[in-house]
């Protein structure tokens, strides 16, 4: 669902609502691309522009429809590749109010795609997924550190083997080690006694 519900308010004079005016949307321009949406979309949007009473007017806009015009040959359309994906486009809207005086003849507004709840849900879901992935990675890393700290350490030849604390003595062999290190003396030679350094094995 990508349909947004938008409203605007008209007054005949300060503090006096103006119902029954028959306003009309005359321009919908994509920001920042600067492309005008085609007349067909204006007509469709105006068709459902309704008087909600007390000077309030409501219209609907399907954010998926305008992008679909890219598939219509010869129709002005939004260049979806003109800007990086991180830029959230919006629409500048010009409305002919029905008043004759110049200062009341037109009303302008700007609407954003993220006004639509599903867009916010998608953003929140993406953030939640990212947090879940990070939490899972942190849990895995923490569990391994804890297992190493609590586990059994055994020197096997010139190797240091670390086993989970649940590994029984008879099963403490290189195949069951949760971490392996090569041991070296101060001169860099492999050793099993008085090691100076340890190097993690793959």
N, C-alpha and C positions, 0 to 999 in steps of 0.2 A: 504494500500500500504506500503510494507516494503522493497522495492528494493532500494539499494544504488548504485550510480554510482561513480566509483573510477578510478583514472588515475595515470600513472607514466611516467617518461621521461627517454629515453636512449640516450647516446652520444657515438659515435665511438671514439672520442677523445675530449679533453676539448673544449667546445663551438661548436662542430659539431654534429648536431642531427643524429640519426640513425633510419631512417624509414625502413620498409620492413624486420623486424628482426624475426618475428615469436616467440616471447617470450612465455613461458609456466609457469603457476603456478604449483609448485611441492609440496607445503606444505601449509596447512591452519590449524593453531593450536589455540585452544580456550584458552584465557587468562582470569582468572587465573587458570582454571581447568586443563590445560595442555593436553587436549584430541585432537587428530588429527581428522579432519573431514574426512569422508570416500571418497574413490576414486570417487564414483559416483558424489559427489558434486564438486570435483576438475574438473572432466571431463565436467560437465555442465557449470561451470564457465569459463573454457578454451574455450568452444565452442563459447562463445560470447565475447571473448577477441579480440578486434578489433584495427587495426592501424588507428589512427585518423590523421596521417600525422605529419611531422616535428618532429619526434621522440617521439610523444605523443601516448600512448596506453591506451585504455579504457576497463574496464570490469564491469560487473554487478554482484551484489550479493544480493540474497533474504534472508533477516535475518529471515524470518519465516521458510524457507526450512530446515535449519540445525536443528532447534528444532523439526521439524517433523520427523527426523530420529530416534527419540526415540521410534517411533511406529514400526520400522523395526527390527524384531528379528535378532539377530546375527550381527547387524551393530553397529560399534562404535558410541556413541552418547554423547551429552552433558548431564551431570547429572544436571538437573535443580534445584535439591534440595541440591547440594553440598555446595552452598554458600548462604548467606542471600540474600533476594530479592533486597536489596538496592545496591548490587554490580552490576555495569553495565559491562557486559562482552565485550571483544573485540577480534579481530582476528589478530594473527601474520601470515603474508603471506610471503612465500619465492618464488621468481620468477627466473626461469632460463632464462637469457636474450637472449642466442644464441651466445654470444661472447665466444671465446675460452680461452682468457687470464684469469688467476685465479682472478685477481682483478675486472674483469668486468663480470665474469660468472654468478654471482647471485646478485639479488637485493632484499632487504627486506623492508617491510612496515607494518604498523599496522593500522587497521581501527576500528572505533568505531560505535556501533549501533546508538548512538545519532547523528551520521552524517546524518541519514535519517530524512528528514523533519517531517514526521508523528510522529516520536518519540518525537521531540521537541514540536510539536503541542499538543501531549498528556500531556507532562509535563506542558506546558503553560495552557492547559485547566484545569488540576488538580489544578494548583495554582490559576487560576481565580475562579474556583468553591469554593476553600477554602476561598478566599477573599470575595466572594459573601455571603457565609454562615456567616463569621465573621461580615460582614457589616450588614446583616439582624438581627443578634443577637444584635449588638450594637444599631441598630435603635430601636429594640423592647425595650431594656433596657432604652435607652435615652427617648423614648416616655413615658414609665411608670414613670420615674423620673420626667419628665416635668408635666405629668398629676397629680402626687402627689403634686408637688410644686404649681401648679396653681389651684388645686382643692379645694373643700370645706371640712372642718374638722368638724365633729360633735361628741360630747360625748354622747353616748347612754348607760346609766347605767354605768357599769365599763369597757366599751369598747370605743375605739376611732375608728371612721369610717371615711374613706376618700373617697370622691366621685369625679368623673370627673367634670370639671367646667361646662359641658353641662347638668349635671343631675339637674333636677328641684327639688325644695324643697319637693314637694309632693312624689317624687320618691326616696328620700334619706332614704332608709331602708337597713338593713344589706345585703339583697340579691343583691343589686346594688353597694355595696361598692367595690372600686378597691383595697383597702388595709384595714386590720383590725388589731387592737392592743388591748391587754388586759392592763388595767391600774392598777398600784399598788402603795400603799403609801410606806413610808420609812421603815416600818416594814414588807413589803412584802404582806400586805393584799390588796385585791381588793378594788378599790375606784373609785368614780366618781368626787371627788374634790381634788384639790392640789396633783395630781399624782407625784410620785417620779421617776417612771420608766414605760416604756411601753415595752411589749413583743409581737412580731409579731405573729399573728395567722396563722395557715396553710391555 
